Amino acid sequence: MAFEIRIVNDDGTGVPGIRVAIAFEGFTRGMAEARTDADGCARFDGHKEGGIKVFLDGRERGHHRYRDGVSITLPR
């Protein structure tokens, strides 16, 4: 199971080097963190489908749901 979170500028280009942290819904699911690559994508592998709270460089960016193979796109 894998999904991506893509961070984009106003013009739709990816933003590299953003720290993306996710907090999984549920008491025992924990957190994960990754940095965006040159295309603005942070990839997360090995997590069951469900809800997450997303943080970009420490700032909360809302609740989202993900599933295998899906890309969530957020503005910087």
GROMACS elastic network, one bead per residue, 0.5 to 0.9 nm:
[ bonds ]
;  ai    aj funct       b0    kb
    1    44     6  0.85083   500
    1    45     6  0.58465   500
    1    46     6  0.51631   500
    1    47     6  0.60607   500
    1    48     6  0.67642   500
    1    49     6  0.79278   500
    1    67     6  0.77716   500
    1    68     6  0.50578   500
    1    69     6  0.73133   500
    2    43     6  0.71606   500
    2    44     6  0.56029   500
    2    46     6  0.61614   500
    2    47     6  0.69828   500
    2    48     6  0.87378   500
    2    67     6  0.76923   500
    2    68     6  0.51983   500
    2    69     6  0.57311   500
    2    70     6  0.78437   500
    3    42     6  0.85959   500
    3    43     6  0.59767   500
    3    44     6  0.55286   500
    3    45     6  0.66821   500
    3    47     6  0.87431   500
    3    66     6  0.71080   500
    3    67     6  0.67362   500
    3    68     6  0.56452   500
    3    69     6  0.50551   500
    3    70     6  0.51994   500
    3    71     6  0.58519   500
    3    72     6  0.80166   500
    4    41     6  0.61705   500
    4    42     6  0.55274   500
    4    44     6  0.60903   500
    4    45     6  0.87637   500
    4    66     6  0.88804   500
    4    69     6  0.76419   500
    4    70     6  0.65347   500
    4    72     6  0.62339   500
    4    73     6  0.83840   500
    5    20     6  0.79687   500
    5    36     6  0.82755   500
    5    40     6  0.81675   500
    5    41     6  0.56686   500
    5    42     6  0.52942   500
    5    43     6  0.65873   500
    5    44     6  0.81828   500
    5    70     6  0.85938   500
    5    71     6  0.55889   500
    5    73     6  0.58282   500
    5    74     6  0.74064   500
    6    14     6  0.69490   500
    6    15     6  0.81386   500
    6    36     6  0.74111   500
    6    39     6  0.78698   500
    6    40     6  0.52325   500
    6    42     6  0.62863   500
    6    43     6  0.86401   500
    6    71     6  0.67670   500
    6    72     6  0.60369   500
    6    74     6  0.62217   500
    6    75     6  0.84392   500
    7    12     6  0.87413   500
    7    13     6  0.83370   500
    7    14     6  0.57187   500
    7    15     6  0.56804   500
    7    16     6  0.80665   500
    7    18     6  0.78053   500
    7    36     6  0.75118   500
    7    39     6  0.84817   500
    7    40     6  0.50882   500
    7    41     6  0.64854   500
    7    42     6  0.82517   500
    7    56     6  0.88683   500
    7    72     6  0.85435   500
    7    73     6  0.59036   500
    7    74     6  0.50478   500
    7    75     6  0.56473   500
    7    76     6  0.57393   500
    8    11     6  0.75683   500
    8    12     6  0.52094   500
    8    13     6  0.52648   500
    8    15     6  0.54390   500
    8    16     6  0.89920   500
    8    39     6  0.86834   500
    8    40     6  0.64470   500
    8    41     6  0.89764   500
    8    73     6  0.71780   500
    8    74     6  0.63002   500
    8    76     6  0.56185   500
    9    12     6  0.52659   500
    9    13     6  0.54963   500
    9    14     6  0.63724   500
    9    15     6  0.64848   500
    9    74     6  0.88894   500
    9    75     6  0.59628   500
    9    76     6  0.56567   500
   10    13     6  0.75670   500
   10    75     6  0.69166   500
   10    76     6  0.78076   500
   11    14     6  0.89920   500
   12    75     6  0.82858   500
   13    39     6  0.74542   500
   13    40     6  0.76925   500
   14    36     6  0.85394   500
   14    37     6  0.84566   500
   14    38     6  0.70533   500
   14    41     6  0.72576   500
   15    18     6  0.69123   500
   15    36     6  0.70760   500
   15    37     6  0.78181   500
   15    38     6  0.69720   500
   15    39     6  0.65240   500
   15    41     6  0.80123   500
   15    76     6  0.75209   500
   16    35     6  0.76886   500
   16    36     6  0.50428   500
   16    37     6  0.50424   500
   16    39     6  0.63273   500
   16    41     6  0.76417   500
   17    35     6  0.55503   500
   17    36     6  0.50410   500
   17    37     6  0.63430   500
   17    38     6  0.76334   500
   17    40     6  0.75589   500
   18    34     6  0.83448   500
   18    35     6  0.53674   500
   18    36     6  0.52620   500
   18    37     6  0.83148   500
   18    40     6  0.77077   500
   18    42     6  0.84521   500
   18    56     6  0.66554   500
   18    57     6  0.62894   500
   18    76     6  0.88417   500
   19    33     6  0.70969   500
   19    34     6  0.59627   500
   19    36     6  0.66762   500
   19    42     6  0.83719   500
   19    55     6  0.80561   500
   19    56     6  0.57755   500
   19    58     6  0.78156   500
   20    32     6  0.84348   500
   20    33     6  0.56329   500
   20    34     6  0.53978   500
   20    35     6  0.58337   500
   20    36     6  0.72337   500
   20    42     6  0.68766   500
   20    54     6  0.70921   500
   20    55     6  0.57791   500
   20    57     6  0.64238   500
   20    58     6  0.80800   500
   21    31     6  0.70926   500
   21    32     6  0.57601   500
   21    34     6  0.65680   500
   21    35     6  0.86110   500
   21    53     6  0.83603   500
   21    54     6  0.59884   500
   21    55     6  0.50703   500
   21    56     6  0.65664   500
   21    57     6  0.78155   500
   21    58     6  0.76516   500
   22    30     6  0.86325   500
   22    31     6  0.55387   500
   22    32     6  0.54339   500
   22    33     6  0.63099   500
   22    34     6  0.89086   500
   22    52     6  0.60680   500
   22    53     6  0.55798   500
   22    55     6  0.61792   500
   22    56     6  0.89113   500
   23    29     6  0.79594   500
   23    30     6  0.61041   500
   23    32     6  0.67935   500
   23    33     6  0.89722   500
   23    51     6  0.86050   500
   23    52     6  0.54084   500
   23    53     6  0.51003   500
   23    54     6  0.66373   500
   23    55     6  0.82631   500
   24    27     6  0.83188   500
   24    28     6  0.85596   500
   24    29     6  0.55601   500
   24    30     6  0.57696   500
   24    31     6  0.59586   500
   24    32     6  0.82505   500
   24    50     6  0.75855   500
   24    51     6  0.61235   500
   24    53     6  0.65334   500
   24    54     6  0.89428   500
   25    28     6  0.85259   500
   25    29     6  0.68287   500
   25    30     6  0.80831   500
   25    50     6  0.72063   500
   25    51     6  0.53622   500
   25    52     6  0.55324   500
   25    53     6  0.74725   500
   26    29     6  0.57515   500
   26    30     6  0.79234   500
   26    51     6  0.85774   500
   27    30     6  0.72278   500
   29    47     6  0.88274   500
   32    44     6  0.78066   500
   33    42     6  0.85604   500
   33    44     6  0.81022   500
   34    42     6  0.56754   500
   34    43     6  0.69453   500
   34    44     6  0.74662   500
   35    40     6  0.85520   500
   35    41     6  0.78125   500
   35    42     6  0.55550   500
   35    43     6  0.83346   500
   36    39     6  0.73393   500
   36    43     6  0.78812   500
   37    40     6  0.52002   500
   37    41     6  0.53955   500
   37    42     6  0.64792   500
   37    43     6  0.89489   500
   38    41     6  0.74794   500
   41    71     6  0.86686   500
   41    73     6  0.88239   500
   44    47     6  0.74549   500
   47    50     6  0.86636   500
   47    68     6  0.87969   500
   48    66     6  0.89521   500
   48    67     6  0.76846   500
   48    68     6  0.82093   500
   49    65     6  0.76833   500
   49    66     6  0.58143   500
   49    68     6  0.67884   500
   50    64     6  0.84894   500
   50    65     6  0.55358   500
   50    66     6  0.57627   500
   50    67     6  0.68296   500
   51    63     6  0.69591   500
   51    64     6  0.56979   500
   51    66     6  0.64529   500
   52    62     6  0.84062   500
   52    63     6  0.56481   500
   52    64     6  0.54106   500
   52    65     6  0.61340   500
   52    66     6  0.76730   500
   53    60     6  0.73561   500
   53    61     6  0.72565   500
   53    62     6  0.56452   500
   53    64     6  0.63163   500
   53    65     6  0.87655   500
   54    59     6  0.83024   500
   54    60     6  0.58884   500
   54    61     6  0.52794   500
   54    62     6  0.58299   500
   54    63     6  0.64259   500
   54    64     6  0.73979   500
   55    58     6  0.54006   500
   55    59     6  0.50379   500
   55    61     6  0.54395   500
   55    62     6  0.77483   500
   56    59     6  0.51893   500
   56    60     6  0.65099   500
   56    61     6  0.67978   500
   56    76     6  0.80777   500
   57    60     6  0.86017   500
   60    63     6  0.88180   500
   61    74     6  0.82993   500
   64    72     6  0.81599   500
   65    72     6  0.87090   500
   66    69     6  0.86188   500
   66    70     6  0.64761   500
   66    71     6  0.79497   500
   66    72     6  0.75563   500
   67    70     6  0.57638   500
   67    71     6  0.87583   500
   68    71     6  0.89473   500
